[in-house]
């Protein structure tokens, strides 16, 4: 199975302007496809921007099969690559902080609702999701999805490891002063759970927040395959099934677990 070339789009887009962000996504998808990528991953809340006024969130939220989802499906189909995007999702009167994976044929492969909401803004604006492991298959690679704060809970990522996730996509809005998560925690999560982790951040000032960039693709062997800086950019990394297989054979963490000792965790 060939490696999956993955594009990480580190960008904050335009706050509150869905049309402009869709245009930017289309342009990024074209560049990613021209560079040979089969998957493009964006940041948390890419569709609308993150630092929204609370009263604006319900009006900007869309259904998972709404107008923007259809537009992104067309972008994915036209450029022939999968797209993972973050957005506020409306389901009836309930709003979630969500991320959806669209396949290269334009169809939805998976939709995930953030389970661990960070800070007052998120807790006031969104309802937490209650399904921790959401997966899809992309070219023989088992994709999992989380959002930002979710990856900081080791139980969350271990659940994905036990479910066979090969590549964990984590759109994020990682802000100052927590850059150690991008620099140190994410590569450790990849190593201890024997998977690739694509952690894709926003960048620059937005409202009261200062996003730190530092998007990365961390590898199961403990290395960082690609790393962005602090500004807007798109970086690329290879998700190699052969390296993953060798790493899992050599690393005994998952085989040496003793679940019977861990009952107190739940």
ZADOMI-455184 format. One record per residue (C-alpha): x, y, z; residue in one letter. Coordinates in steps of 0.02 Angstrom, whole numbers, padded with zeros to 5 digits, always signed. Layout:
N
XYZA
...
***
This chain:
266
+00000+00000+00000X
+00079+00167-00050X
+00102+00308+00076X
-00037+00436+00093X
+00032+00609+00058X
-00055+00724+00181X
-00068+00913+00171X
-00085+01012+00333X
-00163+01184+00303X
-00112+01300+00443X
-00229+01448+00421X
-00358+01548+00517X
-00456+01611+00367X
-00576+01756+00387X
-00679+01764+00546X
-00864+01745+00511X
-00847+01739+00321X
-00894+01565+00261X
-00889+01610+00076X
-00711+01678+00089X
-00653+01526+00187X
-00728+01409+00058X
-00634+01504-00077X
-00472+01486+00022X
-00507+01300+00044X
-00533+01277-00142X
-00367+01363-00179X
-00278+01259-00047X
-00353+01098-00114X
-00290+01140-00287X
-00113+01169-00221X
-00119+01011-00115X
-00177+00904-00261X
-00043+00976-00374X
+00085+00926-00242X
+00021+00748-00245X
-00080+00749-00083X
-00225+00629-00062X
-00287+00712+00098X
-00301+00894+00153X
-00328+00933+00338X
-00384+01104+00402X
-00395+01181+00574X
-00532+01181+00706X
-00683+01288+00654X
-00599+01325+00488X
-00763+01358+00400X
-00815+01506+00510X
-00665+01554+00615X
-00648+01511+00799X
-00663+01672+00902X
-00844+01706+00859X
-00964+01809+00965X
-01076+01688+01058X
-01233+01759+00980X
-01163+01729+00805X
-01128+01543+00827X
-01306+01477+00803X
-01330+01576+00643X
-01166+01516+00567X
-01191+01334+00617X
-01241+01216+00477X
-01304+01039+00460X
-01175+00906+00416X
-01259+00893+00245X
-01289+01080+00224X
-01236+01202+00091X
-01054+01211+00145X
-01039+01022+00156X
-01101+01009-00023X
-00981+01146-00078X
-00835+01057+00004X
-00891+00893-00074X
-00877+00977-00243X
-00704+01045-00199X
-00645+00872-00148X
-00718+00791-00303X
-00649+00921-00422X
-00472+00908-00353X
-00478+00721-00319X
-00426+00720-00136X
-00507+00696+00035X
-00538+00850+00145X
-00558+00862+00334X
-00633+01028+00391X
-00687+01100+00557X
-00855+01188+00575X
-00998+01227+00695X
-01131+01093+00665X
-01317+01120+00691X
-01428+00970+00729X
-01601+01035+00769X
-01579+01161+00909X
-01412+01088+00963X
-01243+01155+00905X
-01082+01054+00909X
-00899+01093+00875X
-00874+00967+00734X
-00756+00905+00600X
-00809+00814+00443X
-00707+00706+00325X
-00759+00715+00143X
-00693+00583+00023X
-00614+00615-00146X
-00779+00571-00228X
-00865+00712-00134X
-00962+00601-00013X
-00953+00615+00176X
-00847+00480+00257X
-00864+00530+00440X
-00926+00670+00552X
-00857+00695+00729X
-00921+00804+00871X
-00793+00867+00997X
-00813+00774+01160X
-00706+00881+01276X
-00747+01066+01267X
-00610+01188+01319X
-00643+01347+01415X
-00794+01458+01441X
-00820+01503+01258X
-00837+01324+01199X
-00937+01268+01348X
-01060+01411+01322X
-01070+01394+01132X
-01076+01206+01105X
-01146+01042+01168X
-01013+00906+01191X
-01021+00754+01080X
-01035+00582+01159X
-00953+00466+01031X
-00766+00458+01066X
-00709+00349+00920X
-00763+00399+00745X
-00671+00316+00601X
-00671+00300+00412X
-00569+00206+00283X
-00466+00305+00157X
-00369+00201+00032X
-00343+00060+00157X
-00289+00176+00299X
-00404+00184+00449X
-00433+00367+00489X
-00490+00430+00659X
-00547+00605+00705X
-00529+00712+00862X
-00531+00899+00892X
-00398+00996+00988X
-00423+00972+01176X
-00482+00793+01148X
-00306+00734+01108X
-00243+00794+01277X
-00340+00655+01363X
-00236+00495+01349X
-00389+00383+01369X
-00464+00459+01213X
-00315+00421+01102X
-00291+00248+01177X
-00471+00208+01131X
-00426+00247+00951X
-00271+00139+00962X
-00373-00009+01024X
-00498+00021+00883X
-00359+00011+00754X
-00341+00193+00702X
-00189+00216+00588X
-00197+00404+00563X
-00280+00519+00690X
-00335+00688+00620X
-00340+00827+00750X
-00395+00998+00687X
-00354+01118+00826X
-00359+01297+00890X
-00206+01286+01002X
-00170+01451+01086X
-00030+01533+01184X
+00036+01482+01311X
+00000+01298+01277X
+00118+01269+01132X
+00200+01125+01225X
+00051+01021+01169X
+00101+01038+00987X
+00287+01026+01022X
+00292+00881+01145X
+00125+00801+01189X
+00066+00760+01013X
+00225+00665+00962X
+00213+00566+01125X
+00032+00522+01089X
+00085+00455+00919X
+00224+00350+00995X
+00130+00278+01144X
-00020+00232+01038X
+00072+00177+00880X
-00016+00286+00753X
+00012+00441+00649X
-00062+00602+00718X
-00097+00752+00604X
-00117+00903+00718X
-00171+01056+00618X
-00180+01224+00703X
-00241+01400+00674X
-00115+01542+00678X
-00102+01722+00734X
-00217+01836+00834X
-00404+01810+00830X
-00516+01898+00955X
-00443+01871+01128X
-00339+01722+01071X
-00163+01706+01000X
-00148+01543+00902X
+00027+01471+00898X
+00034+01372+00735X
+00163+01231+00748X
+00052+01107+00654X
+00135+00938+00636X
+00123+00760+00573X
+00190+00649+00712X
+00244+00471+00675X
+00225+00308+00774X
+00415+00296+00786X
+00418+00454+00892X
+00479+00573+00757X
+00393+00725+00685X
+00381+00702+00497X
+00337+00882+00459X
+00317+01039+00563X
+00247+01210+00519X
+00310+01372+00593X
+00204+01510+00671X
+00131+01587+00512X
+00008+01536+00378X
+00074+01392+00273X
+00037+01220+00206X
+00157+01079+00246X
+00160+00899+00185X
+00200+00731+00262X
+00189+00549+00213X
+00082+00424+00310X
+00176+00262+00272X
+00084+00099+00309X
+00247+00002+00299X
+00331+00109+00433X
+00174+00093+00538X
+00178-00097+00525X
+00362-00108+00572X
+00341+00014+00717X
+00194-00084+00787X
+00293-00245+00776X
+00440-00168+00871X
+00344-00069+01001X
+00263-00177+01136X
+00154-00047+01222X
-00014-00109+01160X
+00033-00293+01176X
+00097-00272+01354X
-00056-00185+01423X
-00141-00262+01577X
-00320-00198+01566X
-00371-00289+01724X
-00264-00166+01823X
-00348-00012+01752X
-00526-00030+01816X
-00504+00119+01934X
-00485+00233+01782X
-00670+00217+01745X
***
